[in-house]
Amino acid sequence: MIDTIEDAKEGTDVTLFLVDACDEGIKSYNKKILDGIKKEKNSKILVINKVDLVKKETLLNLMKQYSEECDFDAIIPISALKDDNVDRLIKEIVKLLPEGPKYYDENEFTDQTERQLVEEIVREKCLRLLDEEVPHGIFVEVIQMKKRPRKKLYDIEVNIYCEKKSHKGIIIGKNGTTLKRIGERAREDIEEMIDANVNLQLWVKVKEGWRDDSNKLKEFFK
């Protein structure tokens, strides 16, 4: 566990050390972690959780012990269960984070393409509307996304691949009702995302065992 912590510390700007308010003093395993944290040059926050379970005197004593051991930039007592003081913790983290370079324009909210976002939207609707076992064997691929000339309308064709013929029937549903619901809900979200009308066509195809076939995985994720 200590090795995992050491690896995770590299490249971090702020270290959060989470401890239990119910602890009677600094536990030996926390002392070992604390010894490593003290050597760090980055900002440090001690987060004491479950403060709703202890008396004020107990909490103050624990805070005093930790502050004597390490020079924390902040000590934040919280109750994650009751969402008490969590907002203060977030503000403290933001305050301590250094300002970094701007990697994207201000109007960009993702590094994914519109085609990838459409695939994610369709996959999300499948997850919500299908039986639990089916979505895990599904791959969604946009095969066409074309804007009609001089019209605020996109023609989008999407393949939904599944592993079994029985799954294909489940995805389509009786008289196509399930696939229709997936399409309707996906279309609404896509139209909102691209701010245009969408003609969405969904096709369901079977590719048995695609998750275990390296060639098919390369084909899908090329």
C-alpha positions as CSV (number, residue, x, y, z in Angstrom):
1,M,0.0,0.0,0.0
2,I,2.8,2.4,0.8
3,D,4.4,1.7,-2.6
4,T,1.1,2.5,-4.3
5,I,0.9,5.8,-2.4
6,E,4.5,6.7,-3.3
7,D,3.8,6.1,-7.0
8,A,0.6,8.1,-6.8
9,K,2.3,11.1,-5.3
10,E,4.4,11.8,-8.4
11,G,3.1,14.8,-10.3
12,T,0.5,15.8,-7.7
13,D,-0.1,19.4,-6.7
14,V,-2.1,18.8,-3.6
15,T,-2.0,15.8,-1.2
16,L,-5.2,15.0,0.8
17,F,-4.6,12.8,3.8
18,L,-7.9,11.3,4.9
19,V,-8.2,10.0,8.5
20,D,-11.0,8.8,10.7
21,A,-12.3,11.1,13.5
22,C,-13.1,8.0,15.6
23,D,-9.4,7.1,15.8
24,E,-7.9,7.5,19.3
25,G,-4.8,9.4,18.3
26,I,-2.5,8.8,15.3
27,K,-2.6,5.1,14.3
28,S,0.7,3.4,13.5
29,Y,-0.2,2.8,9.8
30,N,-1.2,6.5,9.5
31,K,2.1,7.5,11.1
32,K,4.0,5.7,8.4
33,I,2.0,7.5,5.7
34,L,2.5,10.8,7.6
35,D,6.2,10.4,7.6
36,G,6.2,10.3,3.8
37,I,3.8,13.2,3.5
38,K,6.0,15.4,5.6
39,K,8.8,15.1,3.0
40,E,6.7,16.3,0.2
41,K,7.1,19.8,-1.2
42,N,3.5,20.1,-2.5
43,S,0.5,21.4,-0.6
44,K,-1.1,19.2,2.0
45,I,-4.6,19.0,3.4
46,L,-5.6,16.9,6.4
47,V,-9.2,15.7,6.0
48,I,-10.8,14.3,9.1
49,N,-14.0,12.4,8.3
50,K,-16.9,11.1,10.4
51,V,-16.9,14.2,12.7
52,D,-20.6,13.6,13.3
53,L,-19.7,10.6,15.4
54,V,-17.3,12.3,17.9
55,K,-17.4,15.0,20.5
56,K,-15.9,18.4,19.8
57,E,-13.1,17.8,22.4
58,T,-12.1,14.5,20.8
59,L,-11.9,16.2,17.4
60,L,-9.9,19.1,18.6
61,N,-7.4,16.8,20.3
62,L,-6.9,14.8,17.1
63,M,-6.4,17.9,15.1
64,K,-3.8,19.1,17.6
65,Q,-1.9,15.8,17.4
66,Y,-1.7,15.9,13.6
67,S,-0.8,19.6,13.4
68,E,2.1,18.9,15.8
69,E,3.3,16.1,13.5
70,C,3.0,17.9,10.2
71,D,2.7,21.4,8.8
72,F,-0.6,21.0,6.9
73,D,-1.7,23.9,4.7
74,A,-5.3,23.2,6.0
75,I,-7.1,20.8,8.3
76,I,-10.7,20.3,7.3
77,P,-13.1,18.3,9.4
78,I,-16.0,16.8,7.4
79,S,-18.9,14.4,7.5
80,A,-19.1,12.8,4.0
81,L,-22.3,11.0,5.1
82,K,-24.0,14.2,5.9
83,D,-22.2,16.3,3.3
84,D,-21.0,18.6,6.1
85,N,-18.1,20.9,5.2
86,V,-17.4,19.1,1.9
87,D,-17.9,22.4,0.0
88,R,-15.2,24.0,2.2
89,L,-12.8,21.2,1.3
90,I,-13.4,21.6,-2.4
91,K,-12.8,25.4,-2.1
92,E,-9.6,24.7,-0.2
93,I,-8.3,22.3,-2.9
94,V,-9.1,24.8,-5.7
95,K,-7.3,27.6,-3.7
96,L,-4.1,25.5,-3.4
97,L,-4.0,24.2,-7.0
98,P,-1.5,26.1,-9.2
99,E,-2.8,27.8,-12.4
100,G,-1.8,25.7,-15.3
101,P,-1.7,26.2,-19.1
102,K,-4.9,26.5,-21.1
103,Y,-5.1,23.3,-23.2
104,Y,-8.4,24.0,-24.8
105,D,-10.4,27.0,-26.0
106,E,-13.0,28.3,-23.5
107,N,-15.9,27.2,-25.7
108,E,-14.6,23.6,-25.8
109,F,-16.0,21.2,-23.2
110,T,-14.5,17.9,-24.4
111,D,-11.7,16.6,-26.6
112,Q,-14.0,14.0,-28.2
113,T,-15.3,14.4,-31.7
114,E,-19.1,14.8,-32.3
115,R,-19.1,11.3,-33.8
116,Q,-17.6,9.9,-30.6
117,L,-20.2,11.8,-28.5
118,V,-23.0,10.4,-30.6
119,E,-21.7,6.9,-30.0
120,E,-21.5,7.5,-26.3
121,I,-25.1,8.9,-26.3
122,V,-26.5,5.8,-28.1
123,R,-24.5,3.5,-25.8
124,E,-25.8,5.3,-22.7
125,K,-29.4,4.8,-23.9
126,C,-28.7,1.1,-24.4
127,L,-27.4,0.8,-20.9
128,R,-30.5,2.4,-19.5
129,L,-33.1,0.5,-21.5
130,L,-31.7,-3.0,-21.9
131,D,-31.3,-6.0,-19.6
132,E,-28.2,-6.0,-17.5
133,E,-26.3,-8.7,-19.4
134,V,-26.7,-7.3,-22.8
135,P,-25.0,-3.8,-22.8
136,H,-21.6,-5.2,-21.8
137,G,-21.4,-7.0,-25.1
138,I,-22.4,-4.0,-27.2
139,F,-20.2,-1.8,-29.4
140,V,-21.6,1.4,-31.0
141,E,-20.2,2.8,-34.2
142,V,-21.3,5.8,-36.2
143,I,-21.0,4.8,-39.9
144,Q,-22.3,8.1,-41.3
145,M,-22.8,11.6,-40.0
146,K,-23.6,14.1,-42.8
147,K,-25.2,17.5,-42.7
148,R,-27.7,18.2,-45.5
149,P,-26.7,21.2,-47.7
150,R,-28.4,24.5,-46.7
151,K,-30.4,22.7,-44.0
152,K,-30.1,22.5,-40.3
153,L,-30.4,18.7,-40.5
154,Y,-28.0,15.8,-40.0
155,D,-28.4,12.3,-41.3
156,I,-26.8,9.9,-38.8
157,E,-26.5,6.1,-39.2
158,V,-25.3,4.0,-36.3
159,N,-24.5,0.4,-36.0
160,I,-25.1,-1.4,-32.7
161,Y,-23.0,-4.5,-32.6
162,C,-23.9,-7.3,-30.1
163,E,-22.3,-10.7,-29.4
164,K,-25.3,-13.1,-29.7
165,K,-28.4,-13.5,-31.9
166,S,-30.5,-13.6,-28.8
167,H,-29.2,-10.2,-27.8
168,K,-30.1,-8.8,-31.1
169,G,-33.8,-9.7,-30.5
170,I,-33.6,-8.1,-27.0
171,I,-32.1,-4.9,-28.4
172,I,-34.7,-4.6,-31.2
173,G,-37.6,-5.7,-28.9
174,K,-41.1,-6.8,-29.8
175,N,-42.1,-5.1,-33.1
176,G,-39.0,-2.9,-32.8
177,T,-40.2,-1.1,-29.7
178,T,-37.0,-1.2,-27.7
179,L,-34.8,0.0,-30.5
180,K,-37.3,2.7,-31.3
181,R,-37.1,4.0,-27.7
182,I,-33.3,3.9,-27.8
183,G,-33.4,5.9,-31.0
184,E,-35.9,8.5,-29.7
185,R,-34.0,9.2,-26.5
186,A,-30.7,9.3,-28.3
187,R,-32.0,11.6,-31.0
188,E,-33.3,14.1,-28.4
189,D,-29.8,14.3,-26.7
190,I,-27.9,14.5,-30.0
191,E,-30.2,17.3,-31.3
192,E,-29.6,19.3,-28.1
193,M,-25.8,18.7,-28.4
194,I,-25.4,19.8,-32.0
195,D,-28.3,22.3,-32.0
196,A,-29.8,20.8,-35.2
197,N,-32.5,18.4,-36.3
198,V,-31.4,14.8,-36.6
199,N,-32.5,11.9,-38.8
200,L,-31.2,9.0,-36.8
201,Q,-31.1,5.4,-38.2
202,L,-30.0,2.6,-35.9
203,W,-29.0,-0.9,-37.2
204,V,-28.4,-3.9,-35.0
205,K,-25.7,-6.4,-36.1
206,V,-24.3,-9.6,-34.6
207,K,-20.5,-10.1,-34.3
208,E,-20.1,-13.1,-32.0
209,G,-17.3,-13.0,-29.5
210,W,-16.0,-9.6,-30.7
211,R,-14.6,-8.8,-27.3
212,D,-12.3,-11.8,-27.3
213,D,-11.1,-11.3,-30.9
214,S,-8.1,-9.1,-31.2
215,N,-8.7,-8.5,-34.9
216,K,-12.3,-7.3,-34.3
217,L,-11.1,-5.1,-31.4
218,K,-8.6,-3.5,-33.7
219,E,-11.3,-3.0,-36.4
220,F,-13.7,-1.4,-33.9
221,F,-11.1,0.8,-32.1
222,K,-9.0,1.8,-35.1
